Amino acid sequence: MFTVKGIINNKELFIKWDNEELSGDAEAIGKALEENRKDHGWLGIGAEQENKNYLNYEFPALALISKFVFDKVTEKTNDFEPLDPNYIY
């Protein structure tokens, strides 16, 4: 689950993604759905994944929303597991 707040058309809006469900401001959700129909390349979707819908996967959804939905991101929160500092990524 994550939430992104930011500016779209000089208004502060937000989107929350939780288990493939979007909630938040209608304008932000509409723009996310519009951007999801475009090809933005990899954005974290693996080559083996048949479904190229960015909003179906948590990390690609976060990348899409952060990079293409908001003119400026003002805040991001998430419940991701912390990265293991001893793991080589």
PALUMDO-371160 format. One record per residue: residue number from 1; residue in one letter; z, y, x of N, C-alpha, C, O, CB in turn. Coordinates in steps of 0.001 Angstrom, whole numbers. Each point is the difference from the previous one (the first is absolute). Glycine has a CB too. Example, Ala and Ser with C-alpha at 12.3 -4.5 7.8 and 13.67 -1.06 7.14 Angstrom:
# residues 2
+-----+------+---------+---------+---------+---------+---------+---------+---------+---------+---------+---------+---------+---------+---------+---------+---------+
:  nr : rest :    n.zz :    n.yy :    n.xx :   ca.zz :   ca.yy :   ca.xx :    c.zz :    c.yy :    c.xx :    o.zz :    o.yy :    o.xx :   cb.zz :   cb.yy :   cb.xx :
+-----+------+---------+---------+---------+---------+---------+---------+---------+---------+---------+---------+---------+---------+---------+---------+---------+
:   1 :    A :    7800 :   -5690 :   13190 :       0 :    1190 :    -890 :       0 :    1200 :     900 :     665 :     -19 :    1036 :     581 :   -1154 :   -2928 :
:   2 :    S :   -1966 :    2223 :    1542 :      60 :    1190 :     820 :     730 :    1090 :    -770 :     169 :    1108 :     509 :   -2314 :   -1736 :     675 :
+-----+------+---------+---------+---------+---------+---------+---------+---------+---------+---------+---------+---------+---------+---------+---------+---------+
//
This chain:
# residues 89
+-----+------+---------+---------+---------+---------+---------+---------+---------+---------+---------+---------+---------+---------+---------+---------+---------+
:  nr : rest :    n.zz :    n.yy :    n.xx :   ca.zz :   ca.yy :   ca.xx :    c.zz :    c.yy :    c.xx :    o.zz :    o.yy :    o.xx :   cb.zz :   cb.yy :   cb.xx :
+-----+------+---------+---------+---------+---------+---------+---------+---------+---------+---------+---------+---------+---------+---------+---------+---------+
:   1 :    M :       0 :   -1160 :     834 :       0 :    1160 :    -834 :       0 :    1237 :     888 :     669 :      39 :    1033 :     532 :   -1286 :   -2875 :
:   2 :    F :   -1963 :    2258 :    1425 :      27 :    1257 :     732 :    -277 :    1151 :    -956 :    -544 :    -187 :   -1088 :    -204 :    -977 :    3196 :
:   3 :    T :    1131 :    2348 :   -1677 :    -273 :    1229 :    -730 :    -589 :    1003 :     976 :     483 :     144 :    1123 :    1394 :    -586 :   -2779 :
:   4 :    V :   -2916 :    1130 :    1226 :    -609 :    1057 :     801 :      -7 :    1268 :    -853 :    -461 :      -2 :   -1142 :    -992 :   -1656 :    2465 :
:   5 :    K :    1972 :    2734 :    -745 :     -55 :    1314 :    -637 :    -896 :     886 :     844 :     -28 :    -100 :    1226 :    2353 :    -159 :   -2230 :
:   6 :    G :   -3056 :    1126 :     323 :    -875 :     888 :     743 :    -662 :    1020 :    -888 :     316 :     138 :   -1182 :    -694 :   -1945 :    2794 :
:   7 :    I :    -550 :    2518 :   -1005 :    -697 :    1090 :    -667 :   -1418 :    -440 :    -372 :    -736 :    -542 :     824 :    2117 :    2240 :     450 :
:   8 :    I :   -1744 :   -1450 :   -2536 :   -1364 :    -167 :    -494 :    -305 :    1253 :    -814 :     711 :     311 :    -955 :    -576 :   -2896 :     902 :
:   9 :    N :   -1190 :    3303 :     430 :    -387 :    1219 :    -721 :    1175 :     966 :    -168 :     223 :     541 :   -1083 :   -1968 :   -1868 :    -120 :
:  10 :    N :    2487 :    1533 :    2284 :    1125 :     940 :      44 :    1164 :    -370 :    -922 :     815 :     857 :    -342 :   -2465 :     881 :     906 :
:  11 :    K :    1733 :   -3014 :    -967 :    1119 :    -481 :    -810 :     674 :   -1150 :     742 :    -673 :    -847 :     588 :    -481 :    1544 :   -2752 :
:  12 :    E :    2492 :    -721 :    2133 :     709 :   -1126 :     608 :      88 :   -1127 :   -1019 :     544 :     165 :   -1092 :     791 :    1384 :    2601 :
:  13 :    L :   -1883 :   -2696 :   -1127 :     -63 :   -1172 :    -865 :     522 :   -1211 :     756 :     244 :      71 :    1205 :   -2212 :     892 :   -2461 :
:  14 :    F :    2142 :   -2087 :     538 :     432 :   -1217 :     687 :    -620 :   -1233 :    -626 :    -433 :       1 :   -1152 :    2573 :    1117 :    1757 :
:  15 :    I :   -2166 :   -2169 :     200 :    -426 :   -1336 :    -435 :    1033 :    -998 :     508 :     470 :      88 :    1135 :   -2952 :     556 :   -1114 :
:  16 :    K :    2821 :   -1584 :    -880 :     850 :   -1129 :     396 :    -840 :   -1268 :    -169 :    -641 :    -194 :   -1034 :    2820 :    1396 :     338 :
:  17 :    W :   -2172 :   -2065 :    1721 :    -687 :   -1293 :     -49 :    1077 :   -1067 :      23 :     839 :     -14 :     901 :   -2936 :     901 :     275 :
:  18 :    D :    2087 :   -1777 :   -2152 :     992 :   -1082 :     -57 :    -687 :   -1238 :    -565 :    -348 :     -42 :   -1180 :    2284 :    1684 :     869 :
:  19 :    N :   -2128 :   -2644 :    1157 :    -632 :   -1266 :    -408 :   -1332 :     225 :    -717 :    -210 :    -493 :   -1109 :    2486 :    -521 :     916 :
:  20 :    E :   -3165 :    1760 :     835 :   -1353 :     279 :    -477 :     -43 :     930 :   -1205 :   -1071 :     204 :    -571 :     431 :   -2418 :    1430 :
:  21 :    E :    1764 :    2778 :   -1259 :      52 :     935 :   -1128 :     201 :    1413 :     515 :     866 :     242 :     841 :      64 :   -2036 :   -2341 :
:  22 :    L :   -1726 :    2729 :     999 :     149 :    1407 :     354 :     727 :     728 :   -1118 :    -252 :    -236 :   -1182 :   -1851 :     162 :    2572 :
:  23 :    S :    3008 :     961 :   -1000 :     629 :     895 :    -953 :     125 :    1356 :     675 :    -163 :     118 :    1215 :    1434 :   -2014 :   -2364 :
:  24 :    G :    -983 :    2909 :     357 :     116 :    1339 :     545 :    -841 :     976 :    -781 :    -213 :    -174 :   -1200 :     657 :    -782 :    3435 :
:  25 :    D :    -925 :    1986 :   -1558 :    -788 :    1041 :    -646 :   -1418 :    -491 :    -288 :    -645 :    -610 :     854 :    2022 :    2359 :     309 :
:  26 :    A :   -1844 :   -1476 :   -2365 :   -1311 :    -491 :    -447 :   -1139 :     468 :     897 :    -927 :    -764 :     267 :    1803 :     744 :   -2587 :
:  27 :    E :    -822 :    1254 :    2783 :   -1073 :     516 :     855 :     -70 :    -762 :    1323 :   -1088 :    -316 :     483 :    1364 :    2577 :   -1538 :
:  28 :    A :     871 :   -2552 :    1630 :      46 :    -747 :    1257 :    -476 :   -1440 :    -211 :    -741 :    -540 :     821 :    2648 :    1992 :     -27 :
:  29 :    I :   -1483 :   -2059 :   -1881 :    -427 :   -1375 :    -291 :   -1512 :     -37 :    -221 :    -676 :    -896 :     505 :    2934 :     374 :   -1531 :
:  30 :    G :   -2785 :    1475 :     286 :   -1441 :      61 :    -232 :    -777 :     124 :    1297 :   -1025 :    -657 :     183 :    1466 :    1695 :   -2389 :
:  31 :    K :      47 :    -197 :    3102 :    -688 :     168 :    1286 :     103 :   -1281 :     833 :    -951 :    -362 :     694 :    1443 :    2842 :    -743 :
:  32 :    A :     651 :   -3168 :     -13 :     154 :   -1273 :     723 :    -982 :   -1036 :    -529 :    -615 :    -725 :     783 :    3045 :    1232 :    -380 :
:  33 :    L :   -2584 :    -586 :   -1706 :    -942 :    -960 :    -585 :   -1438 :     348 :     375 :    -812 :    -889 :     252 :    2401 :     503 :   -2158 :
:  34 :    E :   -1899 :    1674 :    1942 :   -1329 :     450 :     411 :    -279 :    -347 :    1464 :   -1072 :    -512 :     323 :    1214 :    2368 :   -2004 :
:  35 :    E :     811 :   -1578 :    2556 :    -171 :    -303 :    1430 :     -58 :   -1496 :     242 :    -662 :    -448 :     935 :    1857 :    2558 :    -357 :
:  36 :    N :    -513 :   -2888 :   -1403 :      11 :   -1453 :     152 :   -1386 :    -601 :    -243 :    -304 :   -1076 :     514 :    2703 :    1057 :   -1230 :
:  37 :    R :   -3229 :     698 :     -55 :   -1363 :    -491 :    -276 :    -952 :     253 :    1170 :   -1101 :    -551 :      38 :    1500 :     965 :   -2471 :
:  38 :    K :      23 :     415 :    3382 :    -839 :     319 :    1161 :     282 :    -962 :    1148 :    1065 :    -615 :      66 :   -1111 :    3031 :    -758 :
:  39 :    D :    -913 :   -2534 :    1586 :     192 :    -830 :    1190 :     587 :     865 :    1109 :    -679 :     860 :     562 :   -1252 :   -2381 :   -1214 :
:  40 :    H :    3191 :    1283 :     955 :     676 :     733 :    1062 :     186 :    -869 :    1241 :     807 :     323 :     871 :     359 :    1058 :   -2601 :
:  41 :    G :   -1898 :   -2461 :    1809 :     112 :    -864 :    1170 :    1193 :    -925 :     -85 :     426 :    -400 :   -1084 :   -1527 :    2154 :    2420 :
:  42 :    W :    1618 :   -2079 :    -204 :    1019 :   -1033 :     139 :    1325 :     366 :    -671 :     431 :    -739 :    -885 :   -1518 :      93 :    3013 :
:  43 :    L :    1736 :    1706 :   -1773 :    1286 :     457 :    -552 :    1046 :   -1106 :    -112 :     879 :      67 :    -859 :   -2145 :    1645 :    -390 :
:  44 :    G :    1183 :   -2712 :    2092 :    1012 :   -1055 :      15 :    -346 :   -1236 :    -801 :     787 :    -947 :     -26 :     826 :    2721 :     327 :
:  45 :    I :   -2763 :   -1800 :    -957 :    -405 :   -1200 :    -736 :    -643 :    -962 :     986 :    -948 :     362 :     698 :     607 :     948 :   -2857 :
:  46 :    G :     847 :   -2518 :    2218 :    -520 :    -997 :     923 :   -1371 :    -503 :    -416 :    -341 :       0 :   -1183 :    2671 :    -654 :    1703 :
:  47 :    A :   -3101 :     230 :     449 :   -1357 :    -500 :    -264 :      18 :   -1222 :    -912 :    -964 :    -256 :    -721 :     244 :    1131 :    2949 :
:  48 :    E :    1811 :   -1623 :   -2198 :      80 :   -1219 :    -796 :     315 :     269 :   -1472 :    -125 :    -902 :    -828 :     856 :    -283 :    2880 :
:  49 :    Q :    -330 :    2395 :   -2385 :     361 :     318 :   -1373 :   -1260 :     317 :    -808 :    -760 :     909 :     331 :    3009 :     -39 :     435 :
:  50 :    E :   -2446 :   -1642 :   -1829 :   -1191 :     168 :    -829 :      53 :    1296 :    -800 :   -1015 :     680 :    -154 :     805 :   -3164 :      11 :
:  51 :    N :    1371 :    2821 :    -358 :     144 :    1175 :    -848 :     129 :    1236 :     880 :     982 :     137 :     728 :     115 :   -1511 :   -2550 :
:  52 :    K :   -2060 :    2262 :    1766 :      24 :    1218 :     818 :     602 :    1178 :    -763 :    -270 :    1154 :     333 :   -1747 :   -1980 :     895 :
:  53 :    N :    2824 :     550 :   -2240 :     692 :    1035 :    -758 :    1220 :     442 :     804 :     984 :    -735 :      88 :   -1791 :    -222 :   -2315 :
:  54 :    Y :     749 :    2149 :    2812 :    1079 :     497 :     853 :    1337 :      18 :    -736 :    1043 :    -263 :     598 :   -2712 :    1645 :     645 :
:  55 :    L :    1640 :   -1077 :   -2519 :    1246 :     155 :    -758 :     669 :   -1328 :    -330 :    1094 :     -11 :    -564 :   -2033 :    2088 :    -381 :
:  56 :    N :     302 :   -3196 :    1287 :     624 :   -1307 :    -221 :     966 :    -390 :    1115 :     774 :    -945 :    -154 :   -2808 :     275 :   -1095 :
:  57 :    Y :    1994 :    1387 :    2366 :     799 :    -367 :    1167 :     817 :    1209 :     450 :    -510 :    1119 :      54 :   -1213 :   -2844 :     654 :
:  58 :    E :    2970 :    1493 :    -394 :     930 :    1094 :     278 :    -425 :     916 :    1150 :     -61 :    1216 :    -183 :    1829 :   -2698 :    -664 :
:  59 :    F :   -2060 :     934 :    2014 :    -340 :     847 :    1148 :   -1351 :     704 :    -159 :     -95 :    1188 :     306 :    1435 :   -2728 :    1119 :
:  60 :    P :   -2393 :     848 :   -1895 :   -1245 :     722 :    -256 :     154 :    1081 :   -1087 :    -611 :    1065 :      93 :    -631 :   -3132 :     587 :
:  61 :    A :    2050 :    1792 :   -1698 :     242 :    1000 :   -1048 :     671 :    1234 :     584 :    -377 :    1128 :    -316 :     575 :   -2953 :   -1397 :
:  62 :    L :     796 :    1609 :    2566 :     687 :    1128 :     637 :    -976 :     807 :     860 :      27 :    1231 :     -22 :    2131 :   -2540 :      23 :
:  63 :    A :   -3012 :     626 :     748 :    -972 :     694 :     845 :    -986 :     792 :    -857 :    -282 :    1161 :     298 :     512 :   -2957 :    1452 :
:  64 :    L :    -753 :    1187 :   -2803 :    -949 :     675 :    -884 :     619 :    1247 :    -624 :    -600 :    1075 :      23 :    -497 :   -3277 :    -498 :
:  65 :    I :    2286 :    2059 :     -74 :     656 :    1110 :    -684 :     363 :    1100 :     985 :    -185 :    1182 :    -292 :    1074 :   -2768 :   -1427 :
:  66 :    S :    -382 :    1212 :    2865 :     418 :    1001 :     987 :   -1183 :     768 :     585 :      96 :    1204 :     238 :    1864 :   -2642 :     299 :
:  67 :    K :   -3068 :     746 :    -307 :   -1137 :     628 :     689 :   -1016 :     653 :    -929 :    -633 :     985 :     378 :     950 :   -2658 :    1384 :
:  68 :    F :    -483 :    1144 :   -2967 :   -1119 :     439 :    -828 :     378 :     600 :   -1356 :    -846 :     618 :    -646 :    -430 :   -2361 :    1776 :
:  69 :    V :    2507 :    1581 :   -1571 :     382 :     503 :   -1316 :     576 :    1412 :      84 :    -392 :     881 :    -765 :     830 :   -3230 :      35 :
:  70 :    F :     472 :    2558 :    1641 :     677 :    1293 :     103 :    -682 :     899 :    1023 :    -454 :    -465 :    1046 :    2606 :    -631 :   -1696 :
:  71 :    D :   -2220 :    2392 :     339 :    -501 :     973 :     969 :     980 :      97 :    1167 :    -402 :     153 :    1153 :    -785 :    1143 :   -2984 :
:  72 :    K :    2481 :   -1387 :    1513 :    1054 :      22 :    1016 :    1153 :    -854 :    -513 :     460 :     188 :   -1127 :   -1139 :    2138 :    1955 :
:  73 :    V :    1148 :   -3261 :     -10 :    1153 :    -833 :    -347 :    1260 :     736 :     435 :      96 :     464 :    1136 :   -1444 :   -2618 :    -895 :
:  74 :    T :    2320 :    2259 :   -1157 :    1251 :     683 :     317 :    1163 :    -960 :     187 :     990 :     344 :     647 :   -1820 :    1601 :   -1918 :
:  75 :    E :     722 :   -3153 :     708 :    1098 :    -967 :     135 :    -499 :   -1407 :    -287 :    -816 :    -210 :    -898 :    2480 :    1973 :     235 :
:  76 :    K :   -1165 :   -2729 :    1438 :    -280 :   -1416 :    -247 :    1313 :    -753 :      74 :     798 :     223 :     911 :   -3149 :     -45 :      41 :
:  77 :    T :    2578 :   -1062 :   -1899 :    1156 :    -892 :      37 :    -496 :   -1410 :    -292 :    -994 :    -179 :    -704 :    2598 :    2031 :     -33 :
:  78 :    N :    -913 :   -2854 :    1277 :    -386 :   -1387 :    -257 :    1187 :    -917 :     201 :    1039 :     403 :     522 :   -3388 :      89 :     188 :
:  79 :    D :    2177 :   -1730 :   -1132 :    1031 :   -1020 :     195 :    -492 :   -1099 :     946 :     405 :   -1156 :    -123 :     500 :    1646 :   -2177 :
:  80 :    F :   -1770 :    -128 :    3237 :    -545 :    -961 :     942 :    1106 :    -510 :     925 :     947 :     717 :     324 :   -3198 :     424 :    -432 :
:  81 :    E :    2104 :   -2385 :     515 :     916 :    -560 :     998 :    -186 :     756 :    1311 :   -1131 :     321 :     367 :    1071 :   -2613 :   -1477 :
:  82 :    P :    1146 :    2583 :    1821 :    -167 :     690 :    1288 :    -759 :    -879 :     998 :     117 :   -1225 :     -15 :    2018 :    2499 :    -400 :
:  83 :    L :   -2906 :    -628 :    1273 :    -736 :    -737 :    1029 :     967 :    -567 :    1023 :     990 :     640 :     354 :   -2998 :     834 :    -686 :
:  84 :    D :    1720 :   -2670 :     800 :     813 :    -648 :    1030 :    -353 :     631 :    1353 :   -1140 :    -114 :     450 :    1257 :   -2080 :   -1785 :
:  85 :    P :     839 :    2851 :    1983 :    -312 :     654 :    1281 :    -336 :    -986 :    1110 :    -550 :     397 :    1028 :    2048 :    1444 :   -1704 :
:  86 :    N :   -1175 :   -3125 :     488 :    -271 :   -1005 :    1033 :   -1324 :    -732 :    -214 :    -391 :    -828 :     822 :    2842 :     553 :    -564 :
:  87 :    Y :   -3135 :     574 :   -1350 :   -1270 :    -658 :    -315 :   -1147 :     823 :     563 :      13 :    1228 :     -86 :     968 :   -2244 :   -2010 :
:  88 :    I :   -1963 :     351 :    2667 :   -1175 :     683 :     531 :   -1070 :     -11 :   -1090 :    -483 :   -1064 :    -388 :    1034 :     390 :    2804 :
:  89 :    Y :    -917 :    1847 :   -2907 :    -962 :     128 :   -1102 :   -1389 :     155 :     530 :    -948 :     122 :    -776 :    2680 :     901 :    -651 :
+-----+------+---------+---------+---------+---------+---------+---------+---------+---------+---------+---------+---------+---------+---------+---------+---------+
//
